[in-house]
Structures are given as C-alpha cells and as structure tokens.
Amino acid sequence: MSLQETYRQVLGQHNYPPAVKTLLGELLVVSRLVAATLKFTGKITVQLQEEDSPPRLAMING
C-alpha cells in the first residue's frame, strides 16, 4: 500500500479538522522516512500529547 493510500484510509475513518489532517499526513511521512533510513523492520508507534489544542508533543518510537 502506498503512503497516499494509507493517508486516504486514515482520513476516511473520521471527519478530522484540516489542521489534524495536515498533522497526520506529516506524521505518516516522518514515520516512513524513519523506517526507511534506519532500515527498520517492525512497528513504529506515534504518540501525540495535547493539553487543549494543538498537540504540544509528538513522539515516534521504533
């Protein structure tokens, strides 16, 4: 599945506001780049922390 197909699938599950759609797209790209750069095989976990909004912290664990 391509990155674009994954993005569309994620967005199709909920009615996200535009800012959240942008952030999800950016996190998908970063996750893909980390996995490709590190030659990582496995799962990558993305965690967002927010107090009210917008999210103040985004972490990616591999």
PDBQT receptor file of N, H, CA, C and O in Angstrom, charges set to zero:
ATOM      1  N   MET A   1       0.843  -1.171   0.000  1.00  0.00    +0.000 N 
ATOM      2  CA  MET A   1       0.000   0.000   0.000  1.00  0.00    +0.000 C 
ATOM      3  C   MET A   1       0.892   1.238   0.000  1.00  0.00    +0.000 C 
ATOM      4  O   MET A   1       1.868   1.314   0.746  1.00  0.00    +0.000 OA
ATOM      5  N   SER A   2       0.545   2.196  -0.839  1.00  0.00    +0.000 N 
ATOM      6  H   SER A   2      -0.248   2.133  -1.445  1.00  0.00    +0.000 HD
ATOM      7  CA  SER A   2       1.341   3.420  -0.926  1.00  0.00    +0.000 C 
ATOM      8  C   SER A   2       1.026   4.347   0.247  1.00  0.00    +0.000 C 
ATOM      9  O   SER A   2       0.018   4.185   0.935  1.00  0.00    +0.000 OA
ATOM     10  N   LEU A   3       1.892   5.301   0.453  1.00  0.00    +0.000 N 
ATOM     11  H   LEU A   3       2.711   5.432  -0.106  1.00  0.00    +0.000 HD
ATOM     12  CA  LEU A   3       1.707   6.278   1.522  1.00  0.00    +0.000 C 
ATOM     13  C   LEU A   3       0.414   7.076   1.300  1.00  0.00    +0.000 C 
ATOM     14  O   LEU A   3      -0.318   7.367   2.245  1.00  0.00    +0.000 OA
ATOM     15  N   GLN A   4       0.153   7.417   0.053  1.00  0.00    +0.000 N 
ATOM     16  H   GLN A   4       0.748   7.180  -0.715  1.00  0.00    +0.000 HD
ATOM     17  CA  GLN A   4      -1.055   8.168  -0.272  1.00  0.00    +0.000 C 
ATOM     18  C   GLN A   4      -2.312   7.342   0.026  1.00  0.00    +0.000 C 
ATOM     19  O   GLN A   4      -3.294   7.875   0.542  1.00  0.00    +0.000 OA
ATOM     20  N   GLU A   5      -2.284   6.054  -0.294  1.00  0.00    +0.000 N 
ATOM     21  H   GLU A   5      -1.486   5.621  -0.713  1.00  0.00    +0.000 HD
ATOM     22  CA  GLU A   5      -3.428   5.186   0.010  1.00  0.00    +0.000 C 
ATOM     23  C   GLU A   5      -3.638   5.051   1.516  1.00  0.00    +0.000 C 
ATOM     24  O   GLU A   5      -4.773   5.059   1.993  1.00  0.00    +0.000 OA
ATOM     25  N   THR A   6      -2.545   4.928   2.255  1.00  0.00    +0.000 N 
ATOM     26  H   THR A   6      -1.623   4.922   1.867  1.00  0.00    +0.000 HD
ATOM     27  CA  THR A   6      -2.640   4.847   3.714  1.00  0.00    +0.000 C 
ATOM     28  C   THR A   6      -3.239   6.120   4.274  1.00  0.00    +0.000 C 
ATOM     29  O   THR A   6      -4.105   6.070   5.148  1.00  0.00    +0.000 OA
ATOM     30  N   TYR A   7      -2.786   7.258   3.779  1.00  0.00    +0.000 N 
ATOM     31  H   TYR A   7      -2.083   7.298   3.070  1.00  0.00    +0.000 HD
ATOM     32  CA  TYR A   7      -3.300   8.559   4.228  1.00  0.00    +0.000 C 
ATOM     33  C   TYR A   7      -4.805   8.661   3.972  1.00  0.00    +0.000 C 
ATOM     34  O   TYR A   7      -5.560   9.085   4.846  1.00  0.00    +0.000 OA
ATOM     35  N   ARG A   8      -5.228   8.275   2.789  1.00  0.00    +0.000 N 
ATOM     36  H   ARG A   8      -4.614   7.930   2.079  1.00  0.00    +0.000 HD
ATOM     37  CA  ARG A   8      -6.659   8.312   2.461  1.00  0.00    +0.000 C 
ATOM     38  C   ARG A   8      -7.466   7.376   3.354  1.00  0.00    +0.000 C 
ATOM     39  O   ARG A   8      -8.575   7.710   3.770  1.00  0.00    +0.000 OA
ATOM     40  N   GLN A   9      -6.912   6.211   3.647  1.00  0.00    +0.000 N 
ATOM     41  H   GLN A   9      -6.010   5.939   3.309  1.00  0.00    +0.000 HD
ATOM     42  CA  GLN A   9      -7.595   5.249   4.503  1.00  0.00    +0.000 C 
ATOM     43  C   GLN A   9      -7.757   5.806   5.930  1.00  0.00    +0.000 C 
ATOM     44  O   GLN A   9      -8.820   5.675   6.536  1.00  0.00    +0.000 OA
ATOM     45  N   VAL A  10      -6.705   6.420   6.450  1.00  0.00    +0.000 N 
ATOM     46  H   VAL A  10      -5.841   6.527   5.959  1.00  0.00    +0.000 HD
ATOM     47  CA  VAL A  10      -6.761   7.020   7.792  1.00  0.00    +0.000 C 
ATOM     48  C   VAL A  10      -7.804   8.137   7.825  1.00  0.00    +0.000 C 
ATOM     49  O   VAL A  10      -8.613   8.204   8.749  1.00  0.00    +0.000 OA
ATOM     50  N   LEU A  11      -7.785   9.003   6.828  1.00  0.00    +0.000 N 
ATOM     51  H   LEU A  11      -7.128   8.949   6.077  1.00  0.00    +0.000 HD
ATOM     52  CA  LEU A  11      -8.727  10.129   6.800  1.00  0.00    +0.000 C 
ATOM     53  C   LEU A  11     -10.161   9.672   6.590  1.00  0.00    +0.000 C 
ATOM     54  O   LEU A  11     -11.098  10.342   7.023  1.00  0.00    +0.000 OA
ATOM     55  N   GLY A  12     -10.337   8.541   5.933  1.00  0.00    +0.000 N 
ATOM     56  H   GLY A  12      -9.576   7.996   5.581  1.00  0.00    +0.000 HD
ATOM     57  CA  GLY A  12     -11.678   8.029   5.674  1.00  0.00    +0.000 C 
ATOM     58  C   GLY A  12     -12.375   7.484   6.903  1.00  0.00    +0.000 C 
ATOM     59  O   GLY A  12     -13.583   7.248   6.869  1.00  0.00    +0.000 OA
ATOM     60  N   GLN A  13     -11.643   7.277   7.990  1.00  0.00    +0.000 N 
ATOM     61  H   GLN A  13     -10.662   7.469   8.018  1.00  0.00    +0.000 HD
ATOM     62  CA  GLN A  13     -12.218   6.679   9.189  1.00  0.00    +0.000 C 
ATOM     63  C   GLN A  13     -12.880   7.703  10.108  1.00  0.00    +0.000 C 
ATOM     64  O   GLN A  13     -13.733   7.345  10.920  1.00  0.00    +0.000 OA
ATOM     65  N   HIS A  14     -12.493   8.979   9.985  1.00  0.00    +0.000 N 
ATOM     66  H   HIS A  14     -11.801   9.269   9.325  1.00  0.00    +0.000 HD
ATOM     67  CA  HIS A  14     -13.030  10.031  10.855  1.00  0.00    +0.000 C 
ATOM     68  C   HIS A  14     -13.127  11.341  10.081  1.00  0.00    +0.000 C 
ATOM     69  O   HIS A  14     -12.477  11.511   9.049  1.00  0.00    +0.000 OA
ATOM     70  N   ASN A  15     -13.928  12.249  10.579  1.00  0.00    +0.000 N 
ATOM     71  H   ASN A  15     -14.456  12.111  11.417  1.00  0.00    +0.000 HD
ATOM     72  CA  ASN A  15     -14.048  13.574   9.975  1.00  0.00    +0.000 C 
ATOM     73  C   ASN A  15     -13.135  14.535  10.744  1.00  0.00    +0.000 C 
ATOM     74  O   ASN A  15     -13.584  15.253  11.637  1.00  0.00    +0.000 OA
ATOM     75  N   TYR A  16     -11.849  14.535  10.385  1.00  0.00    +0.000 N 
ATOM     76  H   TYR A  16     -11.484  13.952   9.660  1.00  0.00    +0.000 HD
ATOM     77  CA  TYR A  16     -10.861  15.350  11.083  1.00  0.00    +0.000 C 
ATOM     78  C   TYR A  16     -10.888  16.789  10.602  1.00  0.00    +0.000 C 
ATOM     79  O   TYR A  16     -11.183  17.042   9.434  1.00  0.00    +0.000 OA
ATOM     80  N   PRO A  17     -10.585  17.736  11.482  1.00  0.00    +0.000 N 
ATOM     81  CA  PRO A  17     -10.414  19.129  11.045  1.00  0.00    +0.000 C 
ATOM     82  C   PRO A  17      -9.167  19.248  10.152  1.00  0.00    +0.000 C 
ATOM     83  O   PRO A  17      -8.280  18.398  10.221  1.00  0.00    +0.000 OA
ATOM     84  N   PRO A  18      -9.094  20.289   9.323  1.00  0.00    +0.000 N 
ATOM     85  CA  PRO A  18      -7.949  20.439   8.408  1.00  0.00    +0.000 C 
ATOM     86  C   PRO A  18      -6.586  20.391   9.093  1.00  0.00    +0.000 C 
ATOM     87  O   PRO A  18      -5.661  19.783   8.555  1.00  0.00    +0.000 OA
ATOM     88  N   ALA A  19      -6.434  21.006  10.251  1.00  0.00    +0.000 N 
ATOM     89  H   ALA A  19      -7.185  21.500  10.689  1.00  0.00    +0.000 HD
ATOM     90  CA  ALA A  19      -5.134  21.010  10.943  1.00  0.00    +0.000 C 
ATOM     91  C   ALA A  19      -4.722  19.593  11.351  1.00  0.00    +0.000 C 
ATOM     92  O   ALA A  19      -3.542  19.247  11.288  1.00  0.00    +0.000 OA
ATOM     93  N   VAL A  20      -5.679  18.785  11.762  1.00  0.00    +0.000 N 
ATOM     94  H   VAL A  20      -6.637  19.066  11.813  1.00  0.00    +0.000 HD
ATOM     95  CA  VAL A  20      -5.384  17.404  12.161  1.00  0.00    +0.000 C 
ATOM     96  C   VAL A  20      -5.029  16.573  10.929  1.00  0.00    +0.000 C 
ATOM     97  O   VAL A  20      -4.131  15.734  10.987  1.00  0.00    +0.000 OA
ATOM     98  N   LYS A  21      -5.719  16.798   9.830  1.00  0.00    +0.000 N 
ATOM     99  H   LYS A  21      -6.449  17.479   9.783  1.00  0.00    +0.000 HD
ATOM    100  CA  LYS A  21      -5.394  16.096   8.579  1.00  0.00    +0.000 C 
ATOM    101  C   LYS A  21      -3.945  16.374   8.169  1.00  0.00    +0.000 C 
ATOM    102  O   LYS A  21      -3.212  15.465   7.779  1.00  0.00    +0.000 OA
ATOM    103  N   THR A  22      -3.551  17.634   8.263  1.00  0.00    +0.000 N 
ATOM    104  H   THR A  22      -4.146  18.373   8.579  1.00  0.00    +0.000 HD
ATOM    105  CA  THR A  22      -2.175  18.007   7.913  1.00  0.00    +0.000 C 
ATOM    106  C   THR A  22      -1.178  17.323   8.840  1.00  0.00    +0.000 C 
ATOM    107  O   THR A  22      -0.183  16.762   8.381  1.00  0.00    +0.000 OA
ATOM    108  N   LEU A  23      -1.442  17.369  10.134  1.00  0.00    +0.000 N 
ATOM    109  H   LEU A  23      -2.250  17.825  10.507  1.00  0.00    +0.000 HD
ATOM    110  CA  LEU A  23      -0.544  16.750  11.110  1.00  0.00    +0.000 C 
ATOM    111  C   LEU A  23      -0.439  15.243  10.897  1.00  0.00    +0.000 C 
ATOM    112  O   LEU A  23       0.659  14.691  10.977  1.00  0.00    +0.000 OA
ATOM    113  N   LEU A  24      -1.538  14.576  10.632  1.00  0.00    +0.000 N 
ATOM    114  H   LEU A  24      -2.429  15.025  10.567  1.00  0.00    +0.000 HD
ATOM    115  CA  LEU A  24      -1.499  13.138  10.378  1.00  0.00    +0.000 C 
ATOM    116  C   LEU A  24      -0.662  12.819   9.135  1.00  0.00    +0.000 C 
ATOM    117  O   LEU A  24       0.113  11.862   9.126  1.00  0.00    +0.000 OA
ATOM    118  N   GLY A  25      -0.825  13.623   8.102  1.00  0.00    +0.000 N 
ATOM    119  H   GLY A  25      -1.455  14.400   8.109  1.00  0.00    +0.000 HD
ATOM    120  CA  GLY A  25      -0.025  13.428   6.897  1.00  0.00    +0.000 C 
ATOM    121  C   GLY A  25       1.459  13.596   7.166  1.00  0.00    +0.000 C 
ATOM    122  O   GLY A  25       2.275  12.806   6.692  1.00  0.00    +0.000 OA
ATOM    123  N   GLU A  26       1.805  14.617   7.923  1.00  0.00    +0.000 N 
ATOM    124  H   GLU A  26       1.142  15.258   8.309  1.00  0.00    +0.000 HD
ATOM    125  CA  GLU A  26       3.213  14.854   8.258  1.00  0.00    +0.000 C 
ATOM    126  C   GLU A  26       3.779  13.708   9.099  1.00  0.00    +0.000 C 
ATOM    127  O   GLU A  26       4.914  13.283   8.883  1.00  0.00    +0.000 OA
ATOM    128  N   LEU A  27       3.003  13.211  10.046  1.00  0.00    +0.000 N 
ATOM    129  H   LEU A  27       2.081  13.556  10.222  1.00  0.00    +0.000 HD
ATOM    130  CA  LEU A  27       3.470  12.099  10.885  1.00  0.00    +0.000 C 
ATOM    131  C   LEU A  27       3.636  10.817  10.076  1.00  0.00    +0.000 C 
ATOM    132  O   LEU A  27       4.562  10.046  10.327  1.00  0.00    +0.000 OA
ATOM    133  N   LEU A  28       2.755  10.581   9.113  1.00  0.00    +0.000 N 
ATOM    134  H   LEU A  28       2.003  11.207   8.909  1.00  0.00    +0.000 HD
ATOM    135  CA  LEU A  28       2.916   9.412   8.246  1.00  0.00    +0.000 C 
ATOM    136  C   LEU A  28       4.217   9.496   7.452  1.00  0.00    +0.000 C 
ATOM    137  O   LEU A  28       4.941   8.507   7.328  1.00  0.00    +0.000 OA
ATOM    138  N   VAL A  29       4.507  10.672   6.918  1.00  0.00    +0.000 N 
ATOM    139  H   VAL A  29       3.920  11.475   7.019  1.00  0.00    +0.000 HD
ATOM    140  CA  VAL A  29       5.740  10.857   6.140  1.00  0.00    +0.000 C 
ATOM    141  C   VAL A  29       6.969  10.674   7.021  1.00  0.00    +0.000 C 
ATOM    142  O   VAL A  29       7.916   9.994   6.627  1.00  0.00    +0.000 OA
ATOM    143  N   VAL A  30       6.962  11.269   8.199  1.00  0.00    +0.000 N 
ATOM    144  H   VAL A  30       6.192  11.822   8.518  1.00  0.00    +0.000 HD
ATOM    145  CA  VAL A  30       8.109  11.139   9.110  1.00  0.00    +0.000 C 
ATOM    146  C   VAL A  30       8.319   9.683   9.514  1.00  0.00    +0.000 C 
ATOM    147  O   VAL A  30       9.452   9.204   9.551  1.00  0.00    +0.000 OA
ATOM    148  N   SER A  31       7.241   8.988   9.813  1.00  0.00    +0.000 N 
ATOM    149  H   SER A  31       6.321   9.378   9.784  1.00  0.00    +0.000 HD
ATOM    150  CA  SER A  31       7.350   7.574  10.183  1.00  0.00    +0.000 C 
ATOM    151  C   SER A  31       7.968   6.756   9.054  1.00  0.00    +0.000 C 
ATOM    152  O   SER A  31       8.818   5.895   9.282  1.00  0.00    +0.000 OA
ATOM    153  N   ARG A  32       7.527   7.040   7.844  1.00  0.00    +0.000 N 
ATOM    154  H   ARG A  32       6.836   7.739   7.659  1.00  0.00    +0.000 HD
ATOM    155  CA  ARG A  32       8.052   6.326   6.668  1.00  0.00    +0.000 C 
ATOM    156  C   ARG A  32       9.543   6.625   6.466  1.00  0.00    +0.000 C 
ATOM    157  O   ARG A  32      10.326   5.727   6.160  1.00  0.00    +0.000 OA
ATOM    158  N   LEU A  33       9.922   7.888   6.639  1.00  0.00    +0.000 N 
ATOM    159  H   LEU A  33       9.286   8.618   6.888  1.00  0.00    +0.000 HD
ATOM    160  CA  LEU A  33      11.328   8.264   6.478  1.00  0.00    +0.000 C 
ATOM    161  C   LEU A  33      12.208   7.617   7.552  1.00  0.00    +0.000 C 
ATOM    162  O   LEU A  33      13.310   7.156   7.256  1.00  0.00    +0.000 OA
ATOM    163  N   VAL A  34      11.728   7.582   8.785  1.00  0.00    +0.000 N 
ATOM    164  H   VAL A  34      10.833   7.957   9.026  1.00  0.00    +0.000 HD
ATOM    165  CA  VAL A  34      12.488   6.943   9.868  1.00  0.00    +0.000 C 
ATOM    166  C   VAL A  34      12.673   5.465   9.571  1.00  0.00    +0.000 C 
ATOM    167  O   VAL A  34      13.774   4.931   9.705  1.00  0.00    +0.000 OA
ATOM    168  N   ALA A  35      11.596   4.806   9.169  1.00  0.00    +0.000 N 
ATOM    169  H   ALA A  35      10.701   5.239   9.061  1.00  0.00    +0.000 HD
ATOM    170  CA  ALA A  35      11.679   3.373   8.870  1.00  0.00    +0.000 C 
ATOM    171  C   ALA A  35      12.641   3.103   7.720  1.00  0.00    +0.000 C 
ATOM    172  O   ALA A  35      13.416   2.149   7.779  1.00  0.00    +0.000 OA
ATOM    173  N   ALA A  36      12.604   3.925   6.674  1.00  0.00    +0.000 N 
ATOM    174  H   ALA A  36      11.974   4.701   6.626  1.00  0.00    +0.000 HD
ATOM    175  CA  ALA A  36      13.476   3.718   5.515  1.00  0.00    +0.000 C 
ATOM    176  C   ALA A  36      14.933   4.039   5.838  1.00  0.00    +0.000 C 
ATOM    177  O   ALA A  36      15.841   3.339   5.389  1.00  0.00    +0.000 OA
ATOM    178  N   THR A  37      15.151   5.083   6.605  1.00  0.00    +0.000 N 
ATOM    179  H   THR A  37      14.414   5.652   6.970  1.00  0.00    +0.000 HD
ATOM    180  CA  THR A  37      16.513   5.496   6.938  1.00  0.00    +0.000 C 
ATOM    181  C   THR A  37      17.204   4.497   7.849  1.00  0.00    +0.000 C 
ATOM    182  O   THR A  37      18.389   4.208   7.678  1.00  0.00    +0.000 OA
ATOM    183  N   LEU A  38      16.471   3.973   8.809  1.00  0.00    +0.000 N 
ATOM    184  H   LEU A  38      15.509   4.208   8.948  1.00  0.00    +0.000 HD
ATOM    185  CA  LEU A  38      17.052   3.041   9.774  1.00  0.00    +0.000 C 
ATOM    186  C   LEU A  38      16.996   1.593   9.304  1.00  0.00    +0.000 C 
ATOM    187  O   LEU A  38      17.438   0.688  10.011  1.00  0.00    +0.000 OA
ATOM    188  N   LYS A  39      16.450   1.376   8.107  1.00  0.00    +0.000 N 
ATOM    189  H   LYS A  39      16.091   2.111   7.532  1.00  0.00    +0.000 HD
ATOM    190  CA  LYS A  39      16.262   0.006   7.594  1.00  0.00    +0.000 C 
ATOM    191  C   LYS A  39      15.506  -0.811   8.633  1.00  0.00    +0.000 C 
ATOM    192  O   LYS A  39      15.860  -1.951   8.934  1.00  0.00    +0.000 OA
ATOM    193  N   PHE A  40      14.461  -0.203   9.169  1.00  0.00    +0.000 N 
ATOM    194  H   PHE A  40      14.174   0.723   8.925  1.00  0.00    +0.000 HD
ATOM    195  CA  PHE A  40      13.705  -0.757  10.287  1.00  0.00    +0.000 C 
ATOM    196  C   PHE A  40      12.660  -1.749   9.797  1.00  0.00    +0.000 C 
ATOM    197  O   PHE A  40      11.907  -1.466   8.866  1.00  0.00    +0.000 OA
ATOM    198  N   THR A  41      12.624  -2.903  10.429  1.00  0.00    +0.000 N 
ATOM    199  H   THR A  41      13.236  -3.133  11.186  1.00  0.00    +0.000 HD
ATOM    200  CA  THR A  41      11.560  -3.870  10.159  1.00  0.00    +0.000 C 
ATOM    201  C   THR A  41      10.788  -4.056  11.452  1.00  0.00    +0.000 C 
ATOM    202  O   THR A  41      11.364  -4.465  12.460  1.00  0.00    +0.000 OA
ATOM    203  N   GLY A  42       9.539  -3.773  11.441  1.00  0.00    +0.000 N 
ATOM    204  H   GLY A  42       9.071  -3.441  10.622  1.00  0.00    +0.000 HD
ATOM    205  CA  GLY A  42       8.741  -3.898  12.644  1.00  0.00    +0.000 C 
ATOM    206  C   GLY A  42       7.674  -2.832  12.686  1.00  0.00    +0.000 C 
ATOM    207  O   GLY A  42       7.214  -2.365  11.644  1.00  0.00    +0.000 OA
ATOM    208  N   LYS A  43       7.280  -2.447  13.874  1.00  0.00    +0.000 N 
ATOM    209  H   LYS A  43       7.653  -2.826  14.721  1.00  0.00    +0.000 HD
ATOM    210  CA  LYS A  43       6.225  -1.459  14.039  1.00  0.00    +0.000 C 
ATOM    211  C   LYS A  43       6.791  -0.150  14.577  1.00  0.00    +0.000 C 
ATOM    212  O   LYS A  43       7.731  -0.134  15.371  1.00  0.00    +0.000 OA
ATOM    213  N   ILE A  44       6.199   0.932  14.125  1.00  0.00    +0.000 N 
ATOM    214  H   ILE A  44       5.436   0.919  13.479  1.00  0.00    +0.000 HD
ATOM    215  CA  ILE A  44       6.548   2.255  14.627  1.00  0.00    +0.000 C 
ATOM    216  C   ILE A  44       5.305   2.802  15.315  1.00  0.00    +0.000 C 
ATOM    217  O   ILE A  44       4.211   2.769  14.751  1.00  0.00    +0.000 OA
ATOM    218  N   THR A  45       5.473   3.300  16.518  1.00  0.00    +0.000 N 
ATOM    219  H   THR A  45       6.362   3.327  16.976  1.00  0.00    +0.000 HD
ATOM    220  CA  THR A  45       4.366   3.866  17.287  1.00  0.00    +0.000 C 
ATOM    221  C   THR A  45       4.495   5.375  17.311  1.00  0.00    +0.000 C 
ATOM    222  O   THR A  45       5.562   5.914  17.603  1.00  0.00    +0.000 OA
ATOM    223  N   VAL A  46       3.403   6.052  17.002  1.00  0.00    +0.000 N 
ATOM    224  H   VAL A  46       2.536   5.614  16.764  1.00  0.00    +0.000 HD
ATOM    225  CA  VAL A  46       3.360   7.507  17.052  1.00  0.00    +0.000 C 
ATOM    226  C   VAL A  46       2.445   7.899  18.205  1.00  0.00    +0.000 C 
ATOM    227  O   VAL A  46       1.325   7.403  18.318  1.00  0.00    +0.000 OA
ATOM    228  N   GLN A  47       2.931   8.789  19.052  1.00  0.00    +0.000 N 
ATOM    229  H   GLN A  47       3.841   9.193  18.960  1.00  0.00    +0.000 HD
ATOM    230  CA  GLN A  47       2.156   9.233  20.204  1.00  0.00    +0.000 C 
ATOM    231  C   GLN A  47       2.092  10.755  20.207  1.00  0.00    +0.000 C 
ATOM    232  O   GLN A  47       3.111  11.431  20.059  1.00  0.00    +0.000 OA
ATOM    233  N   LEU A  48       0.891  11.284  20.375  1.00  0.00    +0.000 N 
ATOM    234  H   LEU A  48       0.063  10.736  20.495  1.00  0.00    +0.000 HD
ATOM    235  CA  LEU A  48       0.693  12.727  20.462  1.00  0.00    +0.000 C 
ATOM    236  C   LEU A  48       0.218  13.081  21.860  1.00  0.00    +0.000 C 
ATOM    237  O   LEU A  48      -0.584  12.366  22.460  1.00  0.00    +0.000 OA
ATOM    238  N   GLN A  49       0.718  14.182  22.361  1.00  0.00    +0.000 N 
ATOM    239  H   GLN A  49       1.369  14.763  21.874  1.00  0.00    +0.000 HD
ATOM    240  CA  GLN A  49       0.266  14.669  23.654  1.00  0.00    +0.000 C 
ATOM    241  C   GLN A  49      -0.266  16.077  23.464  1.00  0.00    +0.000 C 
ATOM    242  O   GLN A  49       0.396  16.928  22.869  1.00  0.00    +0.000 OA
ATOM    243  N   GLU A  50      -1.455  16.314  23.970  1.00  0.00    +0.000 N 
ATOM    244  H   GLU A  50      -1.992  15.623  24.453  1.00  0.00    +0.000 HD
ATOM    245  CA  GLU A  50      -2.016  17.650  23.853  1.00  0.00    +0.000 C 
ATOM    246  C   GLU A  50      -2.702  18.033  25.150  1.00  0.00    +0.000 C 
ATOM    247  O   GLU A  50      -3.258  17.204  25.870  1.00  0.00    +0.000 OA
ATOM    248  N   GLU A  51      -2.637  19.293  25.403  1.00  0.00    +0.000 N 
ATOM    249  H   GLU A  51      -2.185  19.966  24.818  1.00  0.00    +0.000 HD
ATOM    250  CA  GLU A  51      -3.381  19.873  26.503  1.00  0.00    +0.000 C 
ATOM    251  C   GLU A  51      -4.227  20.961  25.861  1.00  0.00    +0.000 C 
ATOM    252  O   GLU A  51      -3.718  22.013  25.473  1.00  0.00    +0.000 OA
ATOM    253  N   ASP A  52      -5.501  20.700  25.755  1.00  0.00    +0.000 N 
ATOM    254  H   ASP A  52      -5.914  19.845  26.070  1.00  0.00    +0.000 HD
ATOM    255  CA  ASP A  52      -6.432  21.510  24.982  1.00  0.00    +0.000 C 
ATOM    256  C   ASP A  52      -6.097  21.306  23.511  1.00  0.00    +0.000 C 
ATOM    257  O   ASP A  52      -6.420  20.245  22.976  1.00  0.00    +0.000 OA
ATOM    258  N   SER A  53      -5.480  22.242  22.837  1.00  0.00    +0.000 N 
ATOM    259  H   SER A  53      -5.219  23.104  23.271  1.00  0.00    +0.000 HD
ATOM    260  CA  SER A  53      -5.042  22.056  21.463  1.00  0.00    +0.000 C 
ATOM    261  C   SER A  53      -4.150  23.222  21.082  1.00  0.00    +0.000 C 
ATOM    262  O   SER A  53      -4.265  24.264  21.728  1.00  0.00    +0.000 OA
ATOM    263  N   PRO A  54      -3.311  23.146  20.136  1.00  0.00    +0.000 N 
ATOM    264  CA  PRO A  54      -2.916  21.992  19.331  1.00  0.00    +0.000 C 
ATOM    265  C   PRO A  54      -1.969  21.084  20.089  1.00  0.00    +0.000 C 
ATOM    266  O   PRO A  54      -1.503  21.445  21.170  1.00  0.00    +0.000 OA
ATOM    267  N   PRO A  55      -1.669  19.892  19.534  1.00  0.00    +0.000 N 
ATOM    268  CA  PRO A  55      -0.734  18.987  20.206  1.00  0.00    +0.000 C 
ATOM    269  C   PRO A  55       0.603  19.675  20.463  1.00  0.00    +0.000 C 
ATOM    270  O   PRO A  55       1.135  20.368  19.595  1.00  0.00    +0.000 OA
ATOM    271  N   ARG A  56       1.135  19.477  21.661  1.00  0.00    +0.000 N 
ATOM    272  H   ARG A  56       0.703  18.914  22.366  1.00  0.00    +0.000 HD
ATOM    273  CA  ARG A  56       2.387  20.131  22.051  1.00  0.00    +0.000 C 
ATOM    274  C   ARG A  56       3.587  19.214  21.887  1.00  0.00    +0.000 C 
ATOM    275  O   ARG A  56       4.726  19.679  21.843  1.00  0.00    +0.000 OA
ATOM    276  N   LEU A  57       3.337  17.907  21.796  1.00  0.00    +0.000 N 
ATOM    277  H   LEU A  57       2.412  17.528  21.832  1.00  0.00    +0.000 HD
ATOM    278  CA  LEU A  57       4.440  16.962  21.731  1.00  0.00    +0.000 C 
ATOM    279  C   LEU A  57       4.059  15.805  20.834  1.00  0.00    +0.000 C 
ATOM    280  O   LEU A  57       2.973  15.243  20.973  1.00  0.00    +0.000 OA
ATOM    281  N   ALA A  58       4.938  15.441  19.916  1.00  0.00    +0.000 N 
ATOM    282  H   ALA A  58       5.821  15.898  19.804  1.00  0.00    +0.000 HD
ATOM    283  CA  ALA A  58       4.748  14.267  19.067  1.00  0.00    +0.000 C 
ATOM    284  C   ALA A  58       5.989  13.403  19.200  1.00  0.00    +0.000 C 
ATOM    285  O   ALA A  58       7.109  13.888  19.041  1.00  0.00    +0.000 OA
ATOM    286  N   MET A  59       5.792  12.124  19.492  1.00  0.00    +0.000 N 
ATOM    287  H   MET A  59       4.882  11.730  19.621  1.00  0.00    +0.000 HD
ATOM    288  CA  MET A  59       6.911  11.192  19.639  1.00  0.00    +0.000 C 
ATOM    289  C   MET A  59       6.727  10.020  18.701  1.00  0.00    +0.000 C 
ATOM    290  O   MET A  59       5.611   9.537  18.510  1.00  0.00    +0.000 OA
ATOM    291  N   ILE A  60       7.817   9.565  18.117  1.00  0.00    +0.000 N 
ATOM    292  H   ILE A  60       8.723   9.958  18.272  1.00  0.00    +0.000 HD
ATOM    293  CA  ILE A  60       7.790   8.390  17.268  1.00  0.00    +0.000 C 
ATOM    294  C   ILE A  60       8.770   7.391  17.833  1.00  0.00    +0.000 C 
ATOM    295  O   ILE A  60       9.956   7.690  17.976  1.00  0.00    +0.000 OA
ATOM    296  N   ASN A  61       8.282   6.198  18.158  1.00  0.00    +0.000 N 
ATOM    297  H   ASN A  61       7.318   5.955  18.042  1.00  0.00    +0.000 HD
ATOM    298  CA  ASN A  61       9.115   5.133  18.703  1.00  0.00    +0.000 C 
ATOM    299  C   ASN A  61       9.183   3.983  17.714  1.00  0.00    +0.000 C 
ATOM    300  O   ASN A  61       8.182   3.605  17.105  1.00  0.00    +0.000 OA
ATOM    301  N   GLY A  62      10.380   3.433  17.564  1.00  0.00    +0.000 N 
ATOM    302  H   GLY A  62      11.193   3.739  18.058  1.00  0.00    +0.000 HD
ATOM    303  CA  GLY A  62      10.534   2.288  16.676  1.00  0.00    +0.000 C 
ATOM    304  C   GLY A  62      10.993   1.089  17.428  1.00  0.00    +0.000 C 
ATOM    305  O   GLY A  62      11.178   0.025  16.839  1.00  0.00    +0.000 OA
TER     306      GLY A  62
